[in-house]
């Protein structure tokens, strides 16, 4: 299979040449995407790079990491590449790890691989505590909204994907900026693609992050809630109606009914100064307790429903049959 590397380039002129030089001979093409970089990184690479595998692509306006990756993905598919590996140009992703990301794809065991800096305790020793906590929270939110309960570190940008799976994704609808990696997981889940984590260590260079937590947190919460709802509707109401659908519907209705009844009876008791009877309390509490049990059962069903059969295998079979 032909392997390509995509490098989004934005303020990375200090490190990008070193990243390119460290990419091994197993890679057939390298796409460096100048995302309207104020340092003119595309021109810088063209003037100083001597690797014939490098193709410099330009976005006329800044589209964020997602926009840069879509440009590289389209170029890789046009050049008939089979796998595209994303490596940032800031020196925080070791190109020597590339074979570990590609191997599950070559073996037909996954459609998409991504880095996980939380796999080994030693890997997070250099990570700032606030960043460690933030990634843990984001990981749980992503498990809920995207359905991949077996992955961690969702904001990790070191990824690899089969182009046959890319062809099934709505590239024009992918998030363009900081939510790109999470949106990729959401889109992959709608295809039932298999995602696997690849252990890696965290490395911090001298690049300054443009991510402002206070600014993006409300946006992240809104987008996670939106994808959670859309995933639920796709998987449990439209695409299939299964026991998980029943658990979730009855659970939500019971909790709602118990809460509404209990609230009404509590207000009535407060206004009339008559304490509620034990039977009334049980009538309010019992639906809530049973509903919570139903919702826990739904969560257990959702966790067990993570995709396990790689989509690329069926796509490869279909391609062979057409030939």
C-alpha positions, 0 to 999 in steps of 0.5 A, a space after each residue: 500500500 502507498 502511504 502518505 504523510 499530511 503536515 498542516 503548516 501554520 507557524 512551524 518554520 522552526 521545526 517543519 524541516 526536521 519533521 520532514 527529514 525524520 520521515 522514513 522511506 516507507 512513505 511515498 508522498 508528503 503533503 505540506 499544507 500552507 494554511 495561509 501561514 503568516 510565516 509563509 511556511 509553504 515558500 520556506 519549505 519549497 526553498 529549503 527542502 530537498 526531499 522529492 516526496 514533498 508536495 507543497 499545497 496552499 490554502 488561500 485563506 486560513 481554514 484551521 487544522 481541519 481545512 488543511 487536512 481536507 486539502 491534504 486528504 483530497 490530494 492523497 486520494 487524487 494520487 491514489 494513496 492508500 493510507 494518510 498519516 497526519 503529523 504536525 509540523 511543530 516537532 511534537 509528534 515523532 515520525 519514527 512512530 509512524 509504523 505503529 500507526 500504519 500497522 493496524 491498517 495494513 493488517 486490516 484490523 482498523 480503519 483509523 488509528 490515533 495517538 494515546 498519551 495516557 496509555 502508560 503512566 510514564 507517558 504523562 509525566 511531563 504533561 501539565 496537570 491542568 492539561 492532564 485533567 482537561 484531556 481526561 474530561 474531554 475524553 469522557 465527553 468524546 466517549 459519550 458524543 462519538 461512541 468510541 468507549 475504547 479510545 482515550 485522548 481524543 484531541 491527539 492529532 497523530 492519526 492515520 486513516 485508510 483513503 477508502 474510508 476517507 472516500 465515505 466521509 463528508 469531507 466538506 462537513 468536517 469541522 475546520 478548527 480545534 474540534 476537527 479530531 473529535 468530529 472525525 471520530 463522530 463521522 467515523 462512528 456513523 460509518 461504523 469504522 473501527 478506531 484503535 489507539 496507539 500508545 505514544 509519549 507526550 512531547 512539548 516543544 517551544 511552540 505556543 498553543 493558540 487554544 484558549 480554553 475559556 473561549 472554546 469550552 462553551 463551544 466544545 460543550 455545545 458541539 458535544 451535545 449536538 453530536 451526542 443527540 445526532 448519534 443517538 438519533 442515527 444509531 437508535 431511532 433511524 438506522 436501527 431500533 433495538 433493545 438499547 432504544 427501548 432502554 433509553 426511551 422507557 428510562 427517560 420517560 420514567 425519570 421524567 414522569 417521576 420527577 414531574 409527579 414528585 415536583 407537583 406533589 412537593 409543591 402541593 405539600 408545601 403550599 398546603 402545609 400537609 406532609 406527603 404520605 410515604 405512598 406518595 413519596 414512593 410513587 415519585 421515587 420508584 419511577 425515577 429509580 427504575 428509570 435510572 436503572 434503564 438508562 444505566 442498562 442503555 449505557 452498558 449496551 452502548 459501550 458494548 456496541 463499539 464497532 469491531 469489524 473494520 469498514 475497510 475490509 468490506 470496502 476492499 471486498 467490494 472493490 475486488 468484486 467490481 474488478 
